[in-house]
């Protein structure tokens, strides 16, 4: 059975977006309906309304108390309460806790708290990215685990557990969607910002070689200079590594050559164009890395995207801002204007963790387009003391990964390409990180494939047929997905589709090799 969310005067687009995010995180099947439709619908109803509201919907109906709707959220909240969930202390906005709820009412306004963090309300006081602390110490999340505690996930998982317990009490069995296609515990995106492809500007390199040949650079030979340049490039080794692993990564390229005092690389130069072709041929993703000062010159976003698309011959799907110099939600609006699918700047430049309190990507609505926000969890410079001690850095990476795994999220790692082969501490950390991924066996694909899967997963819907059977409708592009069956469900049988499936424990793994759009579940249906 699925959940029906009741529309009312408080169910604004913002409310519907955040509640959909909460339910998507839990893997629930749900739909939004008007109260008039509810009278003829059999199922479990969920309503976001003032705690004292008496619903007009048929029973059973569960309530989320609307104590701090969006128009009551301040730009920066200074007063907080605390609650403990599974031994973890989490902050809650003051005035959002219902200390004596009735039996079918949740005990705090989860919408207000989730909205506050995901939409980065506390950051709306800033007018420029450089005003923010690169470690995020202004954030309330910093006081609770130094932004390494995924507060939003803890809250939404607590809500999902409450919802499941209520359905069990009411003897309403639920089928849910697994987070990842084959039921993996979590997923990983390996990403690389291509900031530098050489150690020296060509003119400086030529000058250094002249000095070396003339004997004016003791200890630095011509070969040393060439070796330094090669270590900054490193793409041959990186692409060979990915081919051996059969993994695909996302590479973010800068399309602007001169950036302040830095000479980057010419995106239309022969060497880079050859590299772009290799990446595309091996199914890696090319994405936009807007230049450092694009924020002050918004017209550059369009020009840089157009230039990179023209050179690469592909349509770009996502971006991450260079130096992470962006404001939220403004950067999401820019992504929508560029007609991108996702944006992954959400990270601090000097601290690893969860800037918006979540391990999971989530949708925001900008310019009538849904943009998928994909938080970035760490990059090499955000590790303790910039990775000076490999053992300490690996410990932090494991801690973050374990939290992502616990909440079934997406672990997005950024590693600059010029740090694959040097310095030695980064090389060691990278190798240990790869070993860790091999042990954990998460789902590893490019960011655009993650983005596509998350949109497709949301589109999978369920309909109850008159004969008690259940029909599942899904995009034909889906190659595979997994359902979580109720504890009491009998072995299922699938009708009406030429697809294959396997059942392991409570996981029903569906393989859609023939591009089917529906199937019917019977003889095991709750």
N, C-alpha and C positions, 0 to 999 in steps of 0.2 A: 504494500500500500504506500501511497505517496502523501506528501504534506501539501496542504493548500494554505497559502498565505493570503489573508484577507486584506483587501484594499480599503483604506479609509482616508480621512482628511490628513492624517499624518504620514501616509505612505507616499512621500515625495520621491522623485527620482533618486535622490541621495539615499533615502531609507531603503528603497528597493534594491539599489546597487549593493549596499553594505550587507543587508540581510541575505541577499543572494550569495554574496561572498562567504558569509558565515555558513550557510547551508551547503554551498559547494565544497567548502573545506571538510565538512562532515561526510560528503559523498551522498547526501540525501537527494531523492527525487522530489521535486516540488514544482508548484506553479502558482501564479498570482491570479486570484479571482475576485470578482465583486461579491458583496454579501448576498445579492439577489441570486447569483449562481449557486451559492453555498447551500441554499435550501434544497436543491435537487442533486447535491453531490454527497457521496458517501466517502468519508475519509477523516483524517486528522487535520484540524484547523489550527493555524498559528496566527496570532494577531499582535501587532505592535500598537499599543494604546495606553492611555493613562491607567494606572493600576486600579482605580476605582470604577472603570468603565465596565458596564454589563453588556457583554457581547450579544448581538442579535443572531449570531451563527448557531447552527445546531451543534449539539455536543458530539464528540469531545472537542474542546477548544482550549489551547494552551496560550498563555499570555506572556509577552515581553513588556515589562513596564516602561512606558515612555516618560522618563523623568527629566531628561535633558535633551530635547530635540535639537537639531542642528542650529537653529537660530538662537539657542540659549548657550551655545558653547563659546567661551571666550577665546581670544587669540592665544593667550597663554594662561593656563590654569596653575594657580599657586597653592591650592588646597587639595589634598588628596587623602583618601582613606586606604586602608590595607586589608587584604583578605589573603588567606592561605589556601593553596590548591596543591595537594600531593606534596606537602612539605616545601613548597615554593611560595614566597611572599610576593604578592603582585599589587601594584597601585591601582586604585579605582577613583575616578573623578568624584569629588565631593558632591553629594546630592544625587548620586545615581544608584545608591544602595537602598533596597527595600528590605528592612530588617525583619518584618513580620509579614511575608507574602502569604496569600492563600494557596491552597494545595496545587492548583494548576497554573500558578504564576511563578515565573523565574525570579530570582531574588535580587537582580540588579539590571540596570539598563545597559545591556551588553552592546547595543547599537551605538550609544553615545561614546563608550570607551573605545570600541574598535574604530569608529569613524575618526575620533580624535587622533589616533596614532597613524592609521593608514593614510589619511589625507594630510598628515603633517601640519595640523592646526597650529601647534606651538611654533612652527617655523614661519608662519605667515607674518610675524612681526618684522622679519628681515626684508630689506629692499635690495640687497646685493649679496651674492654668494660669499664674498670675502668677509662679511660681517660674522659669519658663523664659525664656531670653534670646530676645527677639523677632527677633534675627538668626540664631539657631541656632548660636551659636559653640561650644556644648557638644557638638555632633554631630561624629562622625568625618568626616562628609561635608563639613563646613565646611573642613577642612584640605585637601580635594581638590576645588578649584574653587569654594570658597565656596558650596556646595550648588547650584552651577550645572552640575555635572557629573553626568549621570544614571548613576550607578554601577551600579545594578541592571540597567538596559537594556544597558550595556556587557557585563556578565557574562552575561546571558541571551542576547544576540545572539552572543556568543562560543560559548556552549553550542550554540545553534542551528546555527552554522557547523560545529562539530565533529560534530554529529549528522548534518547533511547530507553531510559528507565521508565519514562512516562508511557511510551508506546508498549513496553513490556507489561506494565501494570494494567494497561487497558486492553491487553491481549491483541494488539495490533502489530503484526510482524512486518518488518521493513526489509526491503532489498536495497542495498546501497552500491554506489560506484566506488571501486578502488581508485586510489589517487593516480596510479600509473598503469600503463597498458597491460603488462603481464603480472600485475600485483606486486611489483617491486616495493621494497620498504621505503625507498626514497630515490630521488633522481639527482643527476649532476650535469652541470653545463661547464665545460672547459672553455674559457675565453681568453683572448690575447689582445691587448692594446698594442698596436704597432706605432710606437712613439719615435724610436730611433732605429735606423737600419745600418748605421755605421758609427764608428767612434769619432771620426773627424770629418769636417767639411772638406770636400775635394781640394780646395785651395790650401787649407791648413795642412792637409795630408801631404801634398806635394812639397810644401815648404819644409815640413818635418823630415821628409826623405832627403831633401837636399842637405839639411843640417847633419843628418845621420851619416850620409856619404862623406861629408866634409870632416867628420869626426868631432862635431860640436855637441853631440848628445851622448856622452858616455853612458853605457848601459842600455841604450835604446838603439836597436839596429833597424834597418829597413824591414827585415822579416818580422820583428816585433810589432812594427806599425801595421803591417798587413794582418798579422794574427789578431790584433785588437779589433780591426775592422771585421774580420771573419767571425769573431765571437759575438759581435753585435748583430750580425746577420742571422746565422744559425737556423735558417729555414729548412735547409736540406736535412739536417738531423731531426728537426721537429716533424717534418712531413713524413720522413721515414719511420719515425716512432709511431705516429698516428696510423700509418698504413699497417704496421705490424699488429697494432692493437685493434684495428678495425673500429676506431673511434673517430668521430667528427667534432671539430671545434669551430668556434666563432671568432673571426679576426676583425678587429675594428681599425679602420684606416683613416688617417688624416688626409684631407684633400687640399689643404692649404700649405704651401711650401714655406713661406716666411711667417713666423709666429713670434712676435716680440723680438727677442735677441736670438731665437733659435731658428736654425735652418733645418727643416725636417727632411722631406724627400719629395721628389716630383712624382706625383701619382701617375702621370702620363709618361714617365720615363720608361725606357725599354725594359730595364731590369724589374721594375715593379709591375709593369703590364704582364710580363712573363710569369711572375709570381702569382698574380691574380688569376691567370688562366689555370695554373697548376692547382690552386686552391679550389676553384670551381670544379675542375675535372675530378678531383678527389672528394667531392661532396662536402667540403667545408663551407662555412658561411662567411660572406663578406658583409660587414656592417659599417655604419657611419660613426666616426669619432670626431664630432664637431670641434673645431679649433678652440684653443684656450679662451680667446676673447670674442667668440661668437655671441656670447650672452650680451655683450655691450653693443654688438652690431648684428641684430637679428636677421638682416638680409643675407648674411653669410650662410645660414643654415640651408636655405634653398639652393644657393649657388654651389655649396660644397657637396650637397647630396646629388645635385644634377651632374656635377663633374665626375664624382665617383661612379655613378651609374653609367655615365657615358663611356668611361674608360673600362669598367669591368663588364659592361654589357648585360648587367642583371638589374632587377628591381630590388632595392634595399628594403628590408623588413624592420630593422631596428637600429638603435643608436645608444651610445654611452658617451656622455660629455667628457672631453679632455680635462684633466685636473679635477673632475667631478664638480666643475663650477656651474652649478645650476640651482635654481629655486623651485620648490614644489608648491603648488601644482603647475607653475608656469611652464616648466620643461615638458610636462605631459601635454599641455596645450600646443606647444611647438611640435611635439611628435605627431599630434593629430593633424596639424596644419601640413606637415610633411607627408601625411598619409602613410605613416608607419604602423606596424602592428604592435611593437613593444618598445619599452624604454627601460634601460637598466643602469641608470646613474645612481640609484638609491643606495648609497654607501658613504661612510665617512672616509676621508683621505688619510687619517692617522689612527684609525681604530677598526678592528674587525668586529663583526657581529651583525645585529639586526636593527638597522636604523629606524624602521617603522614597526619593529616589534614582531615581525612575522618571518617564518621560513618559506612562506608560500607566495607565489605570484598572485596578483589580484587585478581586477579590471577597474579602470576609472573611465568616466564618461567625459569626453572633451569634444566640442564642436560636432556633436551628434555622432561621434565615433568612439568606439570602445578601444582604449589603449591598455595593453597588459603591462603592468608594472612588475618588473622582475628584480627583486633586491639582489645586490651583489654582496657576498658574505665576507670575502677577504681578498686582498692582493698582497704581494710580497712585502711592500713597504708598510702595510698596516700590522704586520706581525711584531711581537715585542722587540723593541730596539732594532726595528727594521731587519729582523731575522738574524741578528748577530749570533745568537746561540740556536743552532738547529734543533736541539732537543726541546728547548722551551717553545719554539715555534711549532714543532710537530704536535706537542701537547695541546697547544691552543687550537690548531686545526682539527685535531681529534675531538676536542670538546665541542667545537661548533658543529662538526659533522654529526656527532652523536645527538645533538639537539635537533638538527634537521631531520635525522632519521627517526627520532622519537615522535615527531609530528608529521612525518610523511611528506616533508617539503622538498624544495629544490635547492641544492647546494650549488651556488654560482661562484666559481673561482676565477679570479683574474690574475694572469701572470704575463708580465710584459715580455715581448719576444726577445728583447736585448738582454734579458736575465735568464735565458735558458742555459747558456753555456758559461756564464760568469756573473758575479763572483762565486767563489767556491762554496760559501755558506748557502747561497740561493740554489746552486746546483744540487747540493745535498738535500735541502728541504723539498725541492721539486721531485727528486727521485723517491724520497720517503712518502710524499703525498701520492704519487702514482702507485706505489706499493700498497698503500692504504685503500685506494680505489679498487685495486685488483682483489683485495680480500673481501671488500664489502659488496661488490658486484651490483652497483646501482644501475639505473637506466641512464646511459650517457649519449646524448644527441646534441645538436646545435640549438641555439636559443630560438631560432625560427621554428624548428620542429617541436620544441617544448611549447612554444606559443600556439602553434597549430593544434597540438594535442589538447591543451587546456581548453581551447575554444570548442573543439570537437566533443570533449568529455562533457562540457556544460550542455551541449546540444542533445545529448542522449536523453530521451524522455520515455516515459512509461504510461501506458493506458490500460485501464481495467476493462475487460470485455464482459458482455452480459453473462457468458457461461462460466465466469469465475477465472478464466484464464487471463494471462497478462501479456500484452503486446509491447515490445520494445522497438522504438523508432530511433534511428541514428543516421548520421551522415554516411553516405556510401564510401567516402574517402577513408573512413576508419579501417585500419587493417586488423586491429586487435584491441580488445578491452576486457576488463575483469569486473565481475559483480561479486559483492559480498552477500551471501545468502543468510537468511535467518537461522538461528541455532536449531530450531525445530523443523527446518525444511527437509522434506524427503528428497531422495535423489531426483534431480530435475530431468525433464525431457524437453527437447526443443522441436517445434513444429514450424512448417511453413517457410523454411529458409535452407538454402544449400550452403550451410556453414558448418564448421567443426567446432567442438568444444571439449574441454576437459574439466574435471572437478577435483580439486585437492583441498581437503578439509572443507572450509566454507567458501573457497574461492572458485568461481565459475569463470573460466578463461575462454573467451569467445574469439575465434579466428575467422575473419571475414575476407577470405581470399577471392571471392567472386563478386565483391562490391554490392552485397545485399544491403537493403535499407531497413528491413524489419525482421523480427522473428517472434514467435509466440512461445512462452514458457508454460508448461503444463505438467501434470503428474508430480509436481514438486512445488507447485506454486502455493504460497501461503494463503 
